[in-house]
Amino acid sequence: MKEYFGGCHCGKVKYKFSSNDSVEIWKCNCSICKMSDYEHLFIHHNDFQILEGDNLLNEYSFGAKKAKHLFCKNCGIKSFYQPRSHPDSYSINLRCVEEPPEVKNVVYFDGKNEY
Ligand SMILES: [Zn+2]
């Protein structure tokens, strides 16, 4: 396991997490993921820590309202969120990670039809 750092565009939301250096990510075709081309890396809650900016996270839900989409109030970037598919993990946006782990596999998830 290695330690990684990520956050939003303006830098006010910052977090760190532990992960293998070779990971599987998910790409999802649901209405919200396709708009941002979000790259999901699932990290267990215990391996994730907010460092700064938790007071700046704005929560957005739609549909079944089980997922909690968390956007930085200042810059609007969703750098991680609570997904419905993995209730014990956060989904990190791999695009928001500095020096991200290597992607060994991409799973194409049919969120449009399963959610
Ligand atoms: Zn921001």
Backbone and ligand atoms as CSV (ligand in chain L), in Angstrom:
chain,resi,resn,atom,element,x,y,z
A,1,MET,N,N,0.845,-1.196,0.000
A,1,MET,CA,C,0.000,0.000,0.000
A,1,MET,C,C,0.884,1.252,0.000
A,2,LYS,N,N,0.422,2.249,-0.746
A,2,LYS,CA,C,1.124,3.532,-0.814
A,2,LYS,C,C,0.155,4.638,-0.433
A,3,GLU,N,N,0.706,5.774,-0.068
A,3,GLU,CA,C,-0.131,6.915,0.286
A,3,GLU,C,C,-0.251,7.847,-0.920
A,4,TYR,N,N,-1.473,8.263,-1.206
A,4,TYR,CA,C,-1.734,9.162,-2.328
A,4,TYR,C,C,-2.482,10.391,-1.832
A,5,PHE,N,N,-2.331,11.485,-2.598
A,5,PHE,CA,C,-2.982,12.743,-2.247
A,5,PHE,C,C,-3.823,13.230,-3.415
A,6,GLY,N,N,-4.972,13.815,-3.079
A,6,GLY,CA,C,-5.822,14.351,-4.130
A,6,GLY,C,C,-6.629,15.511,-3.604
A,7,GLY,N,N,-7.451,16.082,-4.495
A,7,GLY,CA,C,-8.305,17.190,-4.082
A,7,GLY,C,C,-8.952,17.842,-5.279
A,8,CYS,N,N,-9.608,18.963,-4.993
A,8,CYS,CA,C,-10.378,19.661,-6.031
A,8,CYS,C,C,-9.474,20.605,-6.829
A,9,HIS,N,N,-10.073,21.345,-7.754
A,9,HIS,CA,C,-9.297,22.204,-8.645
A,9,HIS,C,C,-8.688,23.403,-7.932
A,10,CYS,N,N,-9.464,24.033,-7.041
A,10,CYS,CA,C,-8.960,25.245,-6.384
A,10,CYS,C,C,-8.012,24.906,-5.232
A,11,GLY,N,N,-7.988,23.643,-4.807
A,11,GLY,CA,C,-7.047,23.220,-3.780
A,11,GLY,C,C,-7.552,23.363,-2.358
A,12,LYS,N,N,-8.813,23.792,-2.187
A,12,LYS,CA,C,-9.330,23.964,-0.822
A,12,LYS,C,C,-9.772,22.640,-0.211
A,13,VAL,N,N,-10.186,21.691,-1.061
A,13,VAL,CA,C,-10.514,20.346,-0.581
A,13,VAL,C,C,-9.297,19.460,-0.857
A,14,LYS,N,N,-8.768,18.871,0.236
A,14,LYS,CA,C,-7.595,18.008,0.095
A,14,LYS,C,C,-7.826,16.733,0.887
A,15,TYR,N,N,-7.366,15.611,0.339
A,15,TYR,CA,C,-7.488,14.339,1.062
A,15,TYR,C,C,-6.289,13.465,0.770
A,16,LYS,N,N,-6.153,12.414,1.584
A,16,LYS,CA,C,-5.146,11.397,1.309
A,16,LYS,C,C,-5.784,10.035,1.482
A,17,PHE,N,N,-5.197,9.036,0.851
A,17,PHE,CA,C,-5.724,7.677,0.983
A,17,PHE,C,C,-4.597,6.683,0.717
A,18,SER,N,N,-4.819,5.455,1.165
A,18,SER,CA,C,-3.867,4.375,0.918
A,18,SER,C,C,-4.428,3.463,-0.149
A,19,SER,N,N,-3.534,3.018,-1.036
A,19,SER,CA,C,-3.979,2.170,-2.144
A,19,SER,C,C,-2.807,1.352,-2.647
A,20,ASN,N,N,-3.113,0.263,-3.312
A,20,ASN,CA,C,-2.088,-0.432,-4.084
A,20,ASN,C,C,-1.610,0.500,-5.197
A,21,ASP,N,N,-0.401,0.263,-5.708
A,21,ASP,CA,C,0.084,1.153,-6.777
A,21,ASP,C,C,-0.388,0.711,-8.163
A,22,SER,N,N,-1.180,-0.353,-8.209
A,22,SER,CA,C,-1.776,-0.804,-9.459
A,22,SER,C,C,-3.246,-1.101,-9.150
A,23,VAL,N,N,-4.156,-0.430,-9.823
A,23,VAL,CA,C,-5.562,-0.450,-9.390
A,23,VAL,C,C,-6.524,-0.725,-10.540
A,24,GLU,N,N,-7.730,-1.116,-10.146
A,24,GLU,CA,C,-8.848,-1.223,-11.078
A,24,GLU,C,C,-9.716,0.017,-10.907
A,25,ILE,N,N,-10.115,0.626,-12.001
A,25,ILE,CA,C,-11.059,1.750,-11.909
A,25,ILE,C,C,-12.336,1.395,-12.652
A,26,TRP,N,N,-13.397,2.109,-12.315
A,26,TRP,CA,C,-14.679,1.944,-13.016
A,26,TRP,C,C,-14.981,3.205,-13.801
A,27,LYS,N,N,-15.538,3.000,-14.982
A,27,LYS,CA,C,-16.132,4.090,-15.747
A,27,LYS,C,C,-17.613,3.763,-15.817
A,28,CYS,N,N,-18.456,4.762,-15.625
A,28,CYS,CA,C,-19.887,4.525,-15.510
A,28,CYS,C,C,-20.613,5.386,-16.528
A,29,ASN,N,N,-21.705,4.863,-17.070
A,29,ASN,CA,C,-22.433,5.588,-18.119
A,29,ASN,C,C,-23.697,6.269,-17.600
A,30,CYS,N,N,-23.817,6.425,-16.267
A,30,CYS,CA,C,-25.040,7.067,-15.740
A,30,CYS,C,C,-25.022,8.556,-16.075
A,31,SER,N,N,-26.148,9.216,-15.820
A,31,SER,CA,C,-26.319,10.584,-16.309
A,31,SER,C,C,-25.281,11.544,-15.744
A,32,ILE,N,N,-24.861,11.335,-14.484
A,32,ILE,CA,C,-23.924,12.305,-13.903
A,32,ILE,C,C,-22.474,11.952,-14.245
A,33,CYS,N,N,-22.125,10.669,-14.256
A,33,CYS,CA,C,-20.728,10.290,-14.530
A,33,CYS,C,C,-20.329,10.590,-15.966
A,34,LYS,N,N,-21.252,10.396,-16.895
A,34,LYS,CA,C,-20.871,10.596,-18.291
A,34,LYS,C,C,-20.598,12.065,-18.575
A,35,MET,N,N,-21.271,12.972,-17.857
A,35,MET,CA,C,-21.052,14.402,-18.099
A,35,MET,C,C,-19.641,14.832,-17.709
A,36,SER,N,N,-19.084,14.193,-16.665
A,36,SER,CA,C,-17.772,14.623,-16.202
A,36,SER,C,C,-16.681,13.610,-16.560
A,37,ASP,N,N,-17.051,12.489,-17.186
A,37,ASP,CA,C,-16.091,11.437,-17.515
A,37,ASP,C,C,-15.330,10.988,-16.257
A,38,TYR,N,N,-16.086,10.821,-15.187
A,38,TYR,CA,C,-15.538,10.491,-13.864
A,38,TYR,C,C,-14.841,9.130,-13.898
A,39,GLU,N,N,-13.684,9.038,-13.253
A,39,GLU,CA,C,-12.941,7.769,-13.163
A,39,GLU,C,C,-12.941,7.321,-11.704
A,40,HIS,N,N,-13.665,6.248,-11.418
A,40,HIS,CA,C,-13.902,5.793,-10.051
A,40,HIS,C,C,-12.791,4.878,-9.545
A,41,LEU,N,N,-12.225,5.260,-8.403
A,41,LEU,CA,C,-11.315,4.375,-7.676
A,41,LEU,C,C,-11.933,4.196,-6.291
A,42,PHE,N,N,-12.331,2.969,-5.953
A,42,PHE,CA,C,-13.020,2.736,-4.692
A,42,PHE,C,C,-12.006,2.484,-3.583
A,43,ILE,N,N,-12.102,3.301,-2.534
A,43,ILE,CA,C,-11.186,3.229,-1.394
A,43,ILE,C,C,-12.027,3.101,-0.129
A,44,HIS,N,N,-11.706,2.095,0.682
A,44,HIS,CA,C,-12.461,1.860,1.908
A,44,HIS,C,C,-12.399,3.095,2.807
A,45,HIS,N,N,-13.513,3.364,3.515
A,45,HIS,CA,C,-13.563,4.533,4.403
A,45,HIS,C,C,-12.360,4.591,5.350
A,46,ASN,N,N,-11.914,3.431,5.832
A,46,ASN,CA,C,-10.788,3.392,6.786
A,46,ASN,C,C,-9.462,3.820,6.165
A,47,ASP,N,N,-9.365,3.764,4.848
A,47,ASP,CA,C,-8.105,4.086,4.167
A,47,ASP,C,C,-8.117,5.491,3.590
A,48,PHE,N,N,-9.103,6.289,3.987
A,48,PHE,CA,C,-9.296,7.615,3.404
A,48,PHE,C,C,-9.378,8.652,4.509
A,49,GLN,N,N,-8.772,9.804,4.275
A,49,GLN,CA,C,-8.837,10.867,5.268
A,49,GLN,C,C,-8.910,12.228,4.578
A,50,ILE,N,N,-9.894,13.033,4.978
A,50,ILE,CA,C,-9.968,14.428,4.514
A,50,ILE,C,C,-8.920,15.230,5.276
A,51,LEU,N,N,-8.139,16.014,4.567
A,51,LEU,CA,C,-7.125,16.835,5.226
A,51,LEU,C,C,-7.603,18.277,5.407
A,52,GLU,N,N,-8.296,18.785,4.388
A,52,GLU,CA,C,-8.768,20.174,4.435
A,52,GLU,C,C,-10.055,20.295,3.644
A,53,GLY,N,N,-10.899,21.218,4.058
A,53,GLY,CA,C,-12.019,21.636,3.212
A,53,GLY,C,C,-13.298,20.846,3.375
A,54,ASP,N,N,-13.430,20.042,4.426
A,54,ASP,CA,C,-14.689,19.285,4.546
A,54,ASP,C,C,-15.883,20.215,4.727
A,55,ASN,N,N,-15.645,21.423,5.240
A,55,ASN,CA,C,-16.728,22.403,5.400
A,55,ASN,C,C,-17.134,23.018,4.057
A,56,LEU,N,N,-16.363,22.779,3.001
A,56,LEU,CA,C,-16.676,23.355,1.686
A,56,LEU,C,C,-17.396,22.377,0.775
A,57,LEU,N,N,-17.657,21.153,1.263
A,57,LEU,CA,C,-18.275,20.155,0.392
A,57,LEU,C,C,-19.780,20.363,0.341
A,58,ASN,N,N,-20.287,20.488,-0.838
A,58,ASN,CA,C,-21.712,20.649,-1.071
A,58,ASN,C,C,-22.254,19.309,-1.548
A,59,GLU,N,N,-23.387,18.885,-0.949
A,59,GLU,CA,C,-23.905,17.561,-1.277
A,59,GLU,C,C,-25.046,17.665,-2.289
A,60,TYR,N,N,-24.996,16.792,-3.279
A,60,TYR,CA,C,-26.041,16.746,-4.301
A,60,TYR,C,C,-26.484,15.306,-4.486
A,61,SER,N,N,-27.801,15.079,-4.526
A,61,SER,CA,C,-28.335,13.738,-4.761
A,61,SER,C,C,-29.429,13.821,-5.801
A,62,PHE,N,N,-29.645,12.726,-6.503
A,62,PHE,CA,C,-30.743,12.668,-7.479
A,62,PHE,C,C,-31.202,11.218,-7.557
A,63,GLY,N,N,-32.296,10.986,-8.256
A,63,GLY,CA,C,-32.801,9.620,-8.437
A,63,GLY,C,C,-33.141,8.999,-7.093
A,64,ALA,N,N,-32.522,7.847,-6.786
A,64,ALA,CA,C,-32.814,7.143,-5.531
A,64,ALA,C,C,-32.204,7.857,-4.325
A,65,LYS,N,N,-31.352,8.824,-4.560
A,65,LYS,CA,C,-30.726,9.649,-3.513
A,65,LYS,C,C,-29.877,8.839,-2.534
A,66,LYS,N,N,-29.343,7.724,-2.988
A,66,LYS,CA,C,-28.481,6.930,-2.106
A,66,LYS,C,C,-27.027,7.357,-2.242
A,67,ALA,N,N,-26.644,7.787,-3.418
A,67,ALA,CA,C,-25.292,8.309,-3.593
A,67,ALA,C,C,-25.267,9.754,-3.108
A,68,LYS,N,N,-24.148,10.147,-2.475
A,68,LYS,CA,C,-23.976,11.525,-2.053
A,68,LYS,C,C,-22.842,12.126,-2.864
A,69,HIS,N,N,-23.204,12.939,-3.845
A,69,HIS,CA,C,-22.209,13.579,-4.701
A,69,HIS,C,C,-21.702,14.822,-3.980
A,70,LEU,N,N,-20.402,14.921,-3.821
A,70,LEU,CA,C,-19.801,15.983,-3.011
A,70,LEU,C,C,-18.962,16.894,-3.897
A,71,PHE,N,N,-19.407,18.127,-3.995
A,71,PHE,CA,C,-18.718,19.096,-4.839
A,71,PHE,C,C,-18.076,20.180,-3.985
A,72,CYS,N,N,-16.933,20.649,-4.403
A,72,CYS,CA,C,-16.337,21.813,-3.747
A,72,CYS,C,C,-17.207,23.033,-4.051
A,73,LYS,N,N,-17.618,23.746,-3.015
A,73,LYS,CA,C,-18.465,24.927,-3.183
A,73,LYS,C,C,-17.750,26.026,-3.944
A,74,ASN,N,N,-16.450,26.029,-3.871
A,74,ASN,CA,C,-15.688,27.108,-4.496
A,74,ASN,C,C,-15.457,26.854,-5.983
A,75,CYS,N,N,-14.980,25.670,-6.351
A,75,CYS,CA,C,-14.604,25.430,-7.756
A,75,CYS,C,C,-15.530,24.453,-8.467
A,76,GLY,N,N,-16.401,23.751,-7.736
A,76,GLY,CA,C,-17.385,22.891,-8.394
A,76,GLY,C,C,-16.904,21.504,-8.759
A,77,ILE,N,N,-15.654,21.175,-8.425
A,77,ILE,CA,C,-15.117,19.863,-8.818
A,77,ILE,C,C,-15.494,18.795,-7.796
A,78,LYS,N,N,-15.945,17.648,-8.307
A,78,LYS,CA,C,-16.246,16.486,-7.468
A,78,LYS,C,C,-15.006,15.604,-7.455
A,79,SER,N,N,-14.214,15.712,-6.394
A,79,SER,CA,C,-12.947,14.977,-6.354
A,79,SER,C,C,-13.101,13.618,-5.674
A,80,PHE,N,N,-14.190,13.449,-4.896
A,80,PHE,CA,C,-14.548,12.134,-4.346
A,80,PHE,C,C,-16.007,12.221,-3.930
A,81,TYR,N,N,-16.628,11.086,-3.684
A,81,TYR,CA,C,-18.012,11.102,-3.196
A,81,TYR,C,C,-18.364,9.744,-2.625
A,82,GLN,N,N,-19.560,9.710,-2.014
A,82,GLN,CA,C,-20.065,8.453,-1.451
A,82,GLN,C,C,-20.954,7.772,-2.494
A,83,PRO,N,N,-20.475,6.678,-3.102
A,83,PRO,CA,C,-21.280,6.021,-4.133
A,83,PRO,C,C,-22.318,5.071,-3.536
A,84,ARG,N,N,-23.340,4.828,-4.306
A,84,ARG,CA,C,-24.369,3.883,-3.896
A,84,ARG,C,C,-23.870,2.436,-4.028
A,85,SER,N,N,-23.005,2.200,-4.995
A,85,SER,CA,C,-22.583,0.831,-5.309
A,85,SER,C,C,-21.661,0.245,-4.239
A,86,HIS,N,N,-20.924,1.079,-3.512
A,86,HIS,CA,C,-19.948,0.618,-2.517
A,86,HIS,C,C,-20.178,1.394,-1.221
A,87,PRO,N,N,-21.165,0.976,-0.395
A,87,PRO,CA,C,-21.514,1.783,0.787
A,87,PRO,C,C,-20.411,1.910,1.831
A,88,ASP,N,N,-19.424,1.006,1.834
A,88,ASP,CA,C,-18.349,1.080,2.836
A,88,ASP,C,C,-17.105,1.777,2.288
A,89,SER,N,N,-17.211,2.343,1.098
A,89,SER,CA,C,-16.051,2.989,0.468
A,89,SER,C,C,-16.441,4.349,-0.094
A,90,TYR,N,N,-15.423,5.165,-0.327
A,90,TYR,CA,C,-15.617,6.356,-1.136
A,90,TYR,C,C,-15.173,6.047,-2.555
A,91,SER,N,N,-15.716,6.785,-3.499
A,91,SER,CA,C,-15.194,6.740,-4.854
A,91,SER,C,C,-14.327,7.969,-5.046
A,92,ILE,N,N,-13.047,7.718,-5.277
A,92,ILE,CA,C,-12.101,8.793,-5.557
A,92,ILE,C,C,-12.110,9.034,-7.058
A,93,ASN,N,N,-12.091,10.292,-7.476
A,93,ASN,CA,C,-11.940,10.580,-8.903
A,93,ASN,C,C,-10.455,10.520,-9.241
A,94,LEU,N,N,-10.076,9.480,-9.975
A,94,LEU,CA,C,-8.652,9.297,-10.272
A,94,LEU,C,C,-8.053,10.520,-10.967
A,95,ARG,N,N,-8.895,11.284,-11.671
A,95,ARG,CA,C,-8.429,12.490,-12.375
A,95,ARG,C,C,-8.015,13.593,-11.403
A,96,CYS,N,N,-8.372,13.442,-10.123
A,96,CYS,CA,C,-8.080,14.462,-9.121
A,96,CYS,C,C,-6.941,14.050,-8.200
A,97,VAL,N,N,-6.231,12.969,-8.536
A,97,VAL,CA,C,-5.153,12.448,-7.695
A,97,VAL,C,C,-3.808,12.867,-8.271
A,98,GLU,N,N,-2.934,13.374,-7.387
A,98,GLU,CA,C,-1.567,13.723,-7.804
A,98,GLU,C,C,-0.764,12.436,-7.952
A,99,GLU,N,N,-0.022,12.305,-9.010
A,99,GLU,CA,C,0.783,11.104,-9.248
A,99,GLU,C,C,-0.023,9.848,-8.933
A,100,PRO,N,N,-1.091,9.627,-9.692
A,100,PRO,CA,C,-2.038,8.542,-9.370
A,100,PRO,C,C,-1.436,7.153,-9.576
A,101,PRO,N,N,-2.040,6.140,-8.912
A,101,PRO,CA,C,-1.591,4.771,-9.142
A,101,PRO,C,C,-1.845,4.353,-10.594
A,102,GLU,N,N,-1.135,3.346,-11.001
A,102,GLU,CA,C,-1.269,2.836,-12.375
A,102,GLU,C,C,-2.599,2.092,-12.513
A,103,VAL,N,N,-3.261,2.282,-13.647
A,103,VAL,CA,C,-4.531,1.595,-13.906
A,103,VAL,C,C,-4.239,0.284,-14.613
A,104,LYS,N,N,-4.576,-0.839,-13.965
A,104,LYS,CA,C,-4.329,-2.137,-14.599
A,104,LYS,C,C,-5.575,-2.681,-15.282
A,105,ASN,N,N,-6.751,-2.150,-14.888
A,105,ASN,CA,C,-7.989,-2.676,-15.465
A,105,ASN,C,C,-9.084,-1.616,-15.373
A,106,VAL,N,N,-9.909,-1.512,-16.415
A,106,VAL,CA,C,-11.045,-0.599,-16.398
A,106,VAL,C,C,-12.322,-1.419,-16.525
A,107,VAL,N,N,-13.234,-1.238,-15.564
A,107,VAL,CA,C,-14.540,-1.898,-15.601
A,107,VAL,C,C,-15.555,-0.891,-16.117
A,108,TYR,N,N,-16.285,-1.253,-17.155
A,108,TYR,CA,C,-17.330,-0.371,-17.686
A,108,TYR,C,C,-18.653,-0.759,-17.038
A,109,PHE,N,N,-19.134,0.111,-16.135
A,109,PHE,CA,C,-20.312,-0.184,-15.325
A,109,PHE,C,C,-21.539,0.452,-15.958
A,110,ASP,N,N,-22.609,-0.324,-16.069
A,110,ASP,CA,C,-23.829,0.141,-16.718
A,110,ASP,C,C,-24.740,0.842,-15.713
A,111,GLY,N,N,-24.274,1.941,-15.149
A,111,GLY,CA,C,-25.043,2.671,-14.145
A,111,GLY,C,C,-26.330,3.265,-14.689
A,112,LYS,N,N,-26.352,3.534,-15.976
A,112,LYS,CA,C,-27.536,4.116,-16.613
A,112,LYS,C,C,-28.749,3.185,-16.452
A,113,ASN,N,N,-28.511,1.891,-16.544
A,113,ASN,CA,C,-29.620,0.936,-16.479
A,113,ASN,C,C,-29.754,0.267,-15.115
A,114,GLU,N,N,-28.655,0.217,-14.337
A,114,GLU,CA,C,-28.739,-0.440,-13.038
A,114,GLU,C,C,-29.155,0.504,-11.932
A,115,TYR,N,N,-28.992,1.806,-12.152
A,115,TYR,CA,C,-29.341,2.765,-11.105
A,115,TYR,C,C,-30.722,3.326,-11.366
L,1,ZN,ZN,ZN,-12.348,23.571,-5.009
